[in-house]
Amino acid sequence: MSRRGWVLFVAMGVIWGVPYLLIKVAVEEISPSLLVLGRTALGAALLLPIAAARGHLRGLWPAWLPLLAFALIEIAGPWLLLGVAEQRLSSSLTGLLLAAVPLVAAVLAWSGAVPNRSDETPDLRRVVGLLVGLAGVAALVGFEVGSSDLGAVVALGVVAVCYAVGPVILARWLSHLPGLGVISVSLLVTALIYLPIGVATAPSAMPSAKVVWSVVALAVVCTALAFVVFFELIAEVGPSRATVITYLNPAVALLLGVLVLDEAFTVATAVGFALILLGSVLATRRSTAPAGTAEPAAAGAVAGADARPEPVPAARRSAVDSDCEQVAAPVAEP
């Protein structure tokens, strides 16, 4: 990987590891629905002009139904449920539990819910990986979650399913459309959906500065900037390598939760996290693809760093983000 690729990779790992901390801070004073409204409205305001300037808003209307479904399943639902869950759970535990998204994606791929490759059948290695990953989830839930917080865990389970299903919509029905345009419009649609309830649940007093800046940072850095950087990362290293950030994000969330919010770090936390990551790698890792073989970017292709996709030539980098299929992998963008 090039130096630029490493810089983009580390940047994305950090950028999408930070939201758990910011969400935790924000929902202490504002409702999850108001948080989603603020984040998506500002994010859309920043990304829509860029998408329009690049001509990436053309041709979206005929695909309005799958685009709406994508907005609901990938953004509107998960981002609300993340806020709800973090009203009860720590930011670090939330990030660790969502590290199981690749496991959910693998199950969907094996079940035939997404396009499958011949080398992605549930062989012994993948089944063992799934069981190991589930054991990690069980360790976190059993030792770190109280009985009163099980509802929050269920909410995160729904988020994991949404993050695994959303890319399927991209791959099957939106792959011919500009990726930045789809993301921008999805943010706008979500903002319009949450406008009434967000306004209705707004606090009577102005939230504290730390909450306001958390919302701004979520929108500007973790949403608008994140998607621009993510598209650049895909252009630089290919979709398979880019999605390996799924394994870095939870570690960043854990570190920030412990250092900034003084959240607990226990043996169960360490063991559960290690088991989830190991299980995800085993369950989703592909066999090495022959040189020059294109990697289909469908759900389940999160651990394909060993596939060694060909570098994208510089002349094509500006066009890579015009293909939604390039981002059709279950990366949890909290």
DARATA-V122464 format. One record per residue. RES is the residue in three letters. D_CENTER is the distance of its C-alpha to the mean C-alpha in Angstrom with 2 decimals. Layout:
res=RES d_center=D_CENTER
res=RES d_center=D_CENTER
This chain:
res=MET d_center=22.43
res=SER d_center=23.92
res=ARG d_center=24.04
res=ARG d_center=22.00
res=GLY d_center=19.35
res=TRP d_center=19.33
res=VAL d_center=19.20
res=LEU d_center=16.18
res=PHE d_center=14.45
res=VAL d_center=15.40
res=ALA d_center=14.56
res=MET d_center=10.88
res=GLY d_center=10.86
res=VAL d_center=12.61
res=ILE d_center=11.04
res=TRP d_center=7.55
res=GLY d_center=9.80
res=VAL d_center=12.03
res=PRO d_center=10.49
res=TYR d_center=11.45
res=LEU d_center=14.91
res=LEU d_center=15.20
res=ILE d_center=14.24
res=LYS d_center=16.81
res=VAL d_center=19.36
res=ALA d_center=19.00
res=VAL d_center=19.38
res=GLU d_center=22.56
res=GLU d_center=24.33
res=ILE d_center=22.58
res=SER d_center=21.25
res=PRO d_center=17.59
res=SER d_center=18.57
res=LEU d_center=20.13
res=LEU d_center=17.16
res=VAL d_center=14.98
res=LEU d_center=18.02
res=GLY d_center=18.50
res=ARG d_center=15.02
res=THR d_center=14.79
res=ALA d_center=18.51
res=LEU d_center=18.60
res=GLY d_center=15.53
res=ALA d_center=17.22
res=ALA d_center=20.51
res=LEU d_center=19.37
res=LEU d_center=17.64
res=LEU d_center=20.12
res=PRO d_center=23.08
res=ILE d_center=21.44
res=ALA d_center=20.50
res=ALA d_center=24.03
res=ALA d_center=25.71
res=ARG d_center=24.23
res=GLY d_center=25.26
res=HIS d_center=21.80
res=LEU d_center=22.59
res=ARG d_center=25.41
res=GLY d_center=25.34
res=LEU d_center=22.49
res=TRP d_center=24.87
res=PRO d_center=25.98
res=ALA d_center=22.45
res=TRP d_center=22.10
res=LEU d_center=21.65
res=PRO d_center=18.65
res=LEU d_center=17.17
res=LEU d_center=17.81
res=ALA d_center=16.37
res=PHE d_center=13.08
res=ALA d_center=13.13
res=LEU d_center=14.05
res=ILE d_center=11.75
res=GLU d_center=8.37
res=ILE d_center=9.32
res=ALA d_center=12.72
res=GLY d_center=12.59
res=PRO d_center=9.45
res=TRP d_center=10.05
res=LEU d_center=13.66
res=LEU d_center=13.38
res=LEU d_center=11.46
res=GLY d_center=14.47
res=VAL d_center=16.86
res=ALA d_center=15.83
res=GLU d_center=16.11
res=GLN d_center=19.55
res=ARG d_center=20.60
res=LEU d_center=18.52
res=SER d_center=18.13
res=SER d_center=15.07
res=SER d_center=15.39
res=LEU d_center=15.77
res=THR d_center=12.74
res=GLY d_center=10.59
res=LEU d_center=12.79
res=LEU d_center=12.66
res=LEU d_center=8.94
res=ALA d_center=9.77
res=ALA d_center=11.42
res=VAL d_center=8.70
res=PRO d_center=10.52
res=LEU d_center=13.68
res=VAL d_center=12.99
res=ALA d_center=12.18
res=ALA d_center=15.39
res=VAL d_center=17.39
res=LEU d_center=16.52
res=ALA d_center=17.61
res=TRP d_center=20.72
res=SER d_center=21.61
res=GLY d_center=21.81
res=ALA d_center=19.20
res=VAL d_center=17.74
res=PRO d_center=19.96
res=ASN d_center=21.06
res=ARG d_center=22.90
res=SER d_center=26.11
res=ASP d_center=24.86
res=GLU d_center=21.97
res=THR d_center=24.34
res=PRO d_center=23.99
res=ASP d_center=26.56
res=LEU d_center=27.63
res=ARG d_center=25.21
res=ARG d_center=22.14
res=VAL d_center=23.71
res=VAL d_center=24.48
res=GLY d_center=20.93
res=LEU d_center=19.71
res=LEU d_center=22.50
res=VAL d_center=21.84
res=GLY d_center=18.19
res=LEU d_center=19.41
res=ALA d_center=22.11
res=GLY d_center=19.71
res=VAL d_center=18.02
res=ALA d_center=21.61
res=ALA d_center=22.70
res=LEU d_center=20.19
res=VAL d_center=20.99
res=GLY d_center=24.67
res=PHE d_center=25.33
res=GLU d_center=22.93
res=VAL d_center=22.67
res=GLY d_center=25.76
res=SER d_center=27.01
res=SER d_center=26.47
res=ASP d_center=22.71
res=LEU d_center=22.12
res=GLY d_center=21.11
res=ALA d_center=18.13
res=VAL d_center=17.19
res=VAL d_center=17.63
res=ALA d_center=15.34
res=LEU d_center=12.51
res=GLY d_center=13.65
res=VAL d_center=13.27
res=VAL d_center=9.68
res=ALA d_center=9.10
res=VAL d_center=11.31
res=CYS d_center=9.76
res=TYR d_center=6.37
res=ALA d_center=9.08
res=VAL d_center=11.44
res=GLY d_center=9.84
res=PRO d_center=9.95
res=VAL d_center=13.44
res=ILE d_center=14.53
res=LEU d_center=13.65
res=ALA d_center=15.56
res=ARG d_center=18.45
res=TRP d_center=19.23
res=LEU d_center=17.64
res=SER d_center=17.91
res=HIS d_center=21.09
res=LEU d_center=19.77
res=PRO d_center=18.66
res=GLY d_center=14.91
res=LEU d_center=15.37
res=GLY d_center=17.63
res=VAL d_center=15.37
res=ILE d_center=12.59
res=SER d_center=15.53
res=VAL d_center=17.30
res=SER d_center=14.41
res=LEU d_center=14.16
res=LEU d_center=17.96
res=VAL d_center=18.22
res=THR d_center=16.06
res=ALA d_center=18.23
res=LEU d_center=21.32
res=ILE d_center=20.40
res=TYR d_center=20.02
res=LEU d_center=22.98
res=PRO d_center=25.68
res=ILE d_center=24.16
res=GLY d_center=22.67
res=VAL d_center=26.14
res=ALA d_center=27.86
res=THR d_center=26.07
res=ALA d_center=26.50
res=PRO d_center=28.55
res=SER d_center=32.18
res=ALA d_center=32.03
res=MET d_center=29.91
res=PRO d_center=27.07
res=SER d_center=27.56
res=ALA d_center=26.69
res=LYS d_center=23.96
res=VAL d_center=22.15
res=VAL d_center=22.73
res=TRP d_center=21.48
res=SER d_center=18.33
res=VAL d_center=17.58
res=VAL d_center=18.69
res=ALA d_center=16.59
res=LEU d_center=13.38
res=ALA d_center=14.49
res=VAL d_center=16.11
res=VAL d_center=14.29
res=CYS d_center=10.67
res=THR d_center=10.56
res=ALA d_center=13.58
res=LEU d_center=14.15
res=ALA d_center=10.62
res=PHE d_center=10.52
res=VAL d_center=14.14
res=VAL d_center=13.74
res=PHE d_center=11.00
res=PHE d_center=13.54
res=GLU d_center=16.24
res=LEU d_center=14.74
res=ILE d_center=14.59
res=ALA d_center=18.12
res=GLU d_center=19.30
res=VAL d_center=18.23
res=GLY d_center=17.11
res=PRO d_center=13.97
res=SER d_center=14.54
res=ARG d_center=14.93
res=ALA d_center=12.09
res=THR d_center=9.53
res=VAL d_center=11.46
res=ILE d_center=9.58
res=THR d_center=7.63
res=TYR d_center=11.10
res=LEU d_center=11.75
res=ASN d_center=9.21
res=PRO d_center=10.84
res=ALA d_center=14.16
res=VAL d_center=13.83
res=ALA d_center=12.93
res=LEU d_center=15.94
res=LEU d_center=18.17
res=LEU d_center=17.70
res=GLY d_center=18.22
res=VAL d_center=21.35
res=LEU d_center=22.76
res=VAL d_center=22.13
res=LEU d_center=22.19
res=ASP d_center=24.48
res=GLU d_center=22.47
res=ALA d_center=24.07
res=PHE d_center=23.43
res=THR d_center=25.33
res=VAL d_center=26.24
res=ALA d_center=24.31
res=THR d_center=21.13
res=ALA d_center=21.78
res=VAL d_center=22.82
res=GLY d_center=20.01
res=PHE d_center=17.33
res=ALA d_center=19.44
res=LEU d_center=19.91
res=ILE d_center=16.27
res=LEU d_center=15.55
res=LEU d_center=18.86
res=GLY d_center=18.36
res=SER d_center=15.05
res=VAL d_center=16.87
res=LEU d_center=19.92
res=ALA d_center=18.40
res=THR d_center=16.35
res=ARG d_center=18.47
res=ARG d_center=20.46
res=SER d_center=24.03
res=THR d_center=24.82
res=ALA d_center=25.07
res=PRO d_center=28.33
res=ALA d_center=28.44
res=GLY d_center=27.57
res=THR d_center=25.84
res=ALA d_center=22.91
res=GLU d_center=19.68
res=PRO d_center=18.45
res=ALA d_center=14.77
res=ALA d_center=14.18
res=ALA d_center=12.04
res=GLY d_center=13.07
res=ALA d_center=13.36
res=VAL d_center=11.06
res=ALA d_center=14.10
res=GLY d_center=16.41
res=ALA d_center=17.43
res=ASP d_center=20.91
res=ALA d_center=21.16
res=ARG d_center=22.17
res=PRO d_center=21.33
res=GLU d_center=23.95
res=PRO d_center=23.29
res=VAL d_center=22.96
res=PRO d_center=26.24
res=ALA d_center=26.31
res=ALA d_center=27.92
res=ARG d_center=24.98
res=ARG d_center=22.18
res=SER d_center=22.58
res=ALA d_center=22.27
res=VAL d_center=19.28
res=ASP d_center=16.82
res=SER d_center=19.11
res=ASP d_center=17.87
res=CYS d_center=14.82
res=GLU d_center=15.30
res=GLN d_center=14.35
res=VAL d_center=10.63
res=ALA d_center=10.96
res=ALA d_center=9.16
res=PRO d_center=6.66
res=VAL d_center=3.99
res=ALA d_center=1.66
res=GLU d_center=2.42
res=PRO d_center=5.30
